[in-house]
Amino acid sequence: MRLFIHLTLASLAAVAITTLALCLPVITAAFFAHLPPRAMIGDLMVATLSGITPTAVYLALPLTTGIGITLRYSQFASDGYIAVLHSSRLSAFQVAMPALTVALGAVIAGYFLSNVVAPITVSQVHDTIHKITHSLDHRLLPTHRFIQLSDGRYAVYLGDPLGEGRYRDVIVREKNVEGGEKTLTAPIGIFDETGGKRIITLVGGFLQERENLGADLRLVGFQHLIQPLGLDGTADMPARGWQGVFELVGRDFTALAEGAMQDPMAQRAWWSEATKRFLLPLLAIGHTLLGLGLVLSSVGSSMRDRSRVYFYVALILVIHVTVLVVGESLVRQDPRMIVAAALAALAEIVIGASLLYRSDAPRRPRRRASRASYPDTMLATGKAVV
C-alpha cells in the first residue's frame, strides 16, 4: 500500500508540474490575445484569466498527464527503480497501476472542467470582450486614433491621457440623418458619467457644424461644452445578443444535439465541441498507457539515453495535437471525421496496453516442454533438451 501511494504521489506531482509548465505560457498568450493593453484593469483581468484557465487546462490535461507520467517513469527506469520492482515479482500492470489511477483522475477532472466549469467561465471572457467593445469607460478607449461609436454616428479621437479621465487634444464628430455633421475640437476633454449616461466635457475648444449637406459651415468657440456620446453608461450597457455552443453546460449541451442536427452549420459546430468535451479527456488514459508501455518495455535497455524518452514524449504530443486539430478544424468541415479521431484514440489505448503486456513476457514463467512435443527424429538422436 505504501508503494502504491508513493508511486501515485510521484505521478501526481509530475503531472502537476508538467501542467503548470505547459499551461502557464498558453494562458498568458491567450490572455494578452483576448485583452488589449488598455483593458489591463483589475476586474477585467480577473474575469479574463478565470475564463481562459479552465479551457486551457482541460485541453492540455491529457497531454500533460501522459508526458508527466512518461518522464517520471523513465526516471524511475534509469535509476533502476523499475528493475527492483520487477525483481519483487510485480507485473508491469501492477507497476503502472498508480500512474493509471492518476490518469483516470485526469479523465474525470477533464470531463468536469469541459462540461461544467469551462462553459461557465468562457462566457466571462466574451462578456469582457463585449464590455471592452461597447463600454465607454475611458480606461478601455485607445488613444491617438478615431473610435467609432453608436454604429458610426459618433467618432472620438483622444490624445495623451492626463489622469482622472482627462485627455489632451480631443476631437468628437457627430453625424445626423440629414447628412449634417458636427465636429468638436478641444485641447482638454474630461470623461464623466451622470444619470447612467456617459458624457465628455470639452474645455476651451471650437465647434464646426453643418446641419445638412446643403447648409453653410458654422464655426463657434466655447469655454465648456458637455457632449453626450450616444451610448448609455456601464449600468445600461447593451446586452450581448448571442451565445456560443461552447458556453452551454453538459446537460444543455446534450439537449441541443437534436436541434443542432437540423442545421448543417450548427451540426458541425456541435460535433466539434463534442469531440473536445467527450473524446479529448479520454486521451489521458491513452497517452499514459502508451508512454508507460514504451518505457516499461525498454527497461532492459539503457534508459539513460534521453533521446529515446524525448521520442516517446514527441510521439504523445503528435497524437494529442492530431486529435485536437481533427476536433477543432476537420470535424467542422465533415462531422464524420470524429470517427477517425475516436479510432485513433482507441488504437493508442490498445497499443499501449499491448506494450505493457509484452513488457512482462521476459518475466512470465515459461511452461516446460513435454517429450511428446518434439519430433521422433529429435528424440531418437537425443538432441532434444527436456
N, C-alpha and C positions, 0 to 999 in steps of 0.2 A: 504493500500500500504506500509506503514512504517513497519507494522508487517511482510509482505511478505519479504521485503528487509532485515529486522533483522534476520529472520529465514534462509534466503538464505545465508547471510554472515556468520552466525554461522555455518551452514552446510559446507560451502566452507572452512572456517578456520579449521574445524575438519578434512576434507578430506586432506587438505594440510599438516597438522601436522602428520596425520597418514601415508601419502605417504612418507614424509621425514623420519619418524621414521623407516619405513619398508624398503624403497629402499636404504637408505644410507649404511647399513651394507651389503646388497646384492650387490650393486655396488662396494663397497670396496673389498668384497671377490672375485667377478668376475674380478676386476682389477688386483689383485695380482695373480689370477689363470692364466690370459692371458699374463701378462707381467712379465718376470723374474726380479729379483732384479738388474741384470746387465744392464737392459734396462730402469732404472728409470732416464731418462733424459727428458728434457723439452718437445721437440716436440713429442716424442713417448708417453709420459704420457698424453698430451692433446688429441692426436688423439685417444688413447685407451679409455679415460674417455668419450669423446664426442661420441664414437661409442657404448659404453656399456649402457650409461644412458638412451637414448630413448627406447631401447628394454626392459630394466628392468622396466621402468616406465609404458609402455603400457601393459606389462604382469601383473603388480601388481595393476594398477589403478582401475580396477573393484573391487578388493578385498579391497583396502584401502578406496574406496568410500563407500562400504557397511558397513565396520567396523566403519569408522569415523562417518557416519551419525547415525548408531545404537547407538554408545556410546554417541553421543551428545544428541539425543532424549531421551535416557534413563536417562541422567542427567536432562533434562527438566522435565521428568515424576517424578523423585524422588524429584525435587524441587517444584512440584505442578503446574508447568507452563502449562503442557498439560491439567490438570483438569480445569484451569482457561480458557483456550482457548475453551474447550468443553462447559463450562458454558456460553460462549459468543455465543453459537449456531453455532460454527464452526464444520463442519463434519470432520471425520478422513482424508478424501482425501484433504480437504482444509488445514488441519494442515500439511499434508505430502507433499503438492504441492511444497513448496520451496526446500525441500530435493530432490524431484523427478526432479526438474529443474536442480539442481546441478548434479544429476546422468545422466541426458540427456547430459549435457555439458561434463561429463566424457566420455560418449559413443562417442561423436563427436571427442573429443581430442584423444581417443584411436584409432579411425579409421585413424585420421590424422597421428598420430605417427607410427602406424603399417604399413601403406601403402605408406607413403611419407618420413618421417624423418628417421625411423629406417633402412629401406633398404639402404639408402644412407650412414648413419653413420656406420652401421655394416661393410660396405666394408672397412672403415678406420681401423677397428680392424684387419681384415685379411691382409690388406696391411702392417700394422705394424708388425704382426707376420711374414709375408713374408720377411720384411726388416730385422728383427732380425735373421731369419734363413739364409738369403743369403748375407746380407751385411757384409763386413769386417771392419766395423767401430770397432776400438779396444775397444770402450766403451761397445760394445754388446757381446764381446767374454768372455766366462767363463775362470777362471784360475784353475790351478792345475789339469787339465785333458786334454787328447788329443781331438782335434776338427777335425772332418772330413770335408774337403773342396773339391769342384770340383769333386763330385761323388767318393770320396775316393782317388783321386790321391794325394792329399796333406793331411798331418796331422800335426797339430800345437799344441804344448804344451807351455803354458805361466805360469811363476811363479808369484811372487808377483808384483803388479803394482807399479811403481815408479813415476807416473805422467807424463803428457805431452806425452802420447803414448809410454812410456818406460816401459819395463818389465824385470824382473830378470829371469834367468835360462830358456832360450828359446830353444825349440827343433823344428826343421822343418824336416819332412820326405816327400820325393817325389818319387813316383813310375813311371816307364815308361812302354811302351807297350812291350818291350823286356823282362820284368821281372826284370829289374835292379832297384836299389834303392839308393837314396842319402839321407844321414842324416846329418843335420847341428845342432851343439850344440854351444851355446854361453852364457856367463854369462849375457849379456845385449842384448836386442832386441828393436829396435825403429820402430814403425809403421809410415808410411807416405803415401801420395797419390801424384803421379806425372803423368801428362798427362792423368788423368782419370783412372789410374791403381793403385791398392793397392800393396804396397811393404813393406818389412820389412828389415831393415838394422841390420845385426848381427855384434857385436863388440867382437874381441878377442876370437874367437872360433875355432872349428875343423870341417873339412868336411870328412865324410866317404862315399865312393862311390863305387858301384859295377855296371858296365854298363849293365850286363845281368846276367842270372843265373849262367853261367859257368865262369864268369870273376873273377879275383882276387879283393880283397878289397883294396882300396886306401885310405890312411889317409893323410890329408893335413891340416896345420894350417893356419889361416888368421887373419889379423887385422880388416879389414872391408869387409863385403860381402853383396851386395844387392841381395835379393831373392824375385822374384815375387811369388804371391800366387795363380795364376791360375784363379782369378776372377777379373772382372773389378771393378772399384770403384763405389761410390754411383751414379755417373752420368749415368752409363750404367748398372745398376743392371738388371738382367733378370726379365722380366715381370711375374706377377702371371698368370699362364695358365689356370685358372678355375674361374667360377663364380657360386655361390650357388643360389638356387631359392629364398632364404631369402634376397638376395641383389637386387631383382627386385622391382621397384616401382609399384604402383597399376595397371596402365594400362598395363605395360609389363608383370606383373604377371598374370593378367587375360587372356592376349593374349597367354600366354604359355599353358593355360589349354588344348587346343585341341591337341597340340603336346605331352604334358605330358601323355595323356591318351593312347598313343601308346606304352609306355614303362612302365611295371608294377612298377619298382623301382621309376621312375620319377613320376608316378601317385601317389604312396604312399607319396612321399616327398611333392608333390603339395597339396594334401588333408590335410596333417598335417599342412603345413604352412597356408592353407586357414582356418583351424579351429581356429588357433591363431589370424589370421588377422580379420576375419569376425564374428566369434561367440564369442570369448572371450570378446571383448569390450561390447557386449550386456549384459554381466553378471553384469555390473554396475547397470542397471535397476533392474534385478532380485534380486541381493543382497540387494539393497536398499529397494525394496518392501517387501522382506521377513523380513529384520530387522525392518522396520517400523511397519509391520503387527504384529510381535511378541511383540514389545514394546507397541504399542498403544492398543493392545488387553489385555495387562497386567496392564493398568493404574489403574484399580480398585483395584488391589492387591498391595502389598508393593514392590515398585521398589527399595527400599533401600537395598534389598538383592542382592548384586553384583554378587553372584554365578549364578543367573538367567541370567544376562546380559552376563557374561562370556560364558555361554552355547550358547546364541544367536551368539556371536562372533565366537565360535568354530564351530558352525553349518555352518556359512557362509564360514569359512576357509576350512572346509572339502569339501563343494560343489565346491568351486573355484579350489582347488588342484585336485579334481577328474576330473573336465573338462579339466584342464591343462594337467594332465597326459594322459588322453584319447587322446587329440590332439597331444601331443608330442611323445607318445610311441605307444598306441594301434592303432591309425589310420595308423601309418606306417606299421603295420602288416596287418590290414584289414581296408580299407577305409570306409567300411560300418559302422564302429564304430562311425563315425561322426553323424549318425542318433541318436544314443544313447546319445551323448553329446548334440545335439540340443533338444532332448526331455527332458533331464534333465534341460536345461536352460529354456525351455518353462514351465515345471512343477513348477519351482521356481517362475516364474512370476505369474502364475495362483494362486499358493498357497499364495503368498504374497498379491496379490490383494484381494483374498477371506478373508484373515485375516483382512485386512483393512476394508472391507465391514462389516464383522461380528463385528468388534470393535465398529461400530456405532449402533448395534442392541439395546443396553440398552437405547440409547438416541433417537431412532427412534420412532415417535409417533405411538401408537397402536390404531387401529380402535375399537370403542365401539361396543360390540356385540349386535345384534338386538334380540328381543324376539323370532323371528322366528328361530334363530339359536340354540335354546335349545330344548330338547325333551319335549313332552307334559307332561310327568310324573313329570319333574322338575318344570314346570310351575304350575302344579296342587298342588304340595306340597309347592310351594313358596320358594324353596331353590335356585332358580336361582338368581344370582346377576346381575342386569342390570345397 
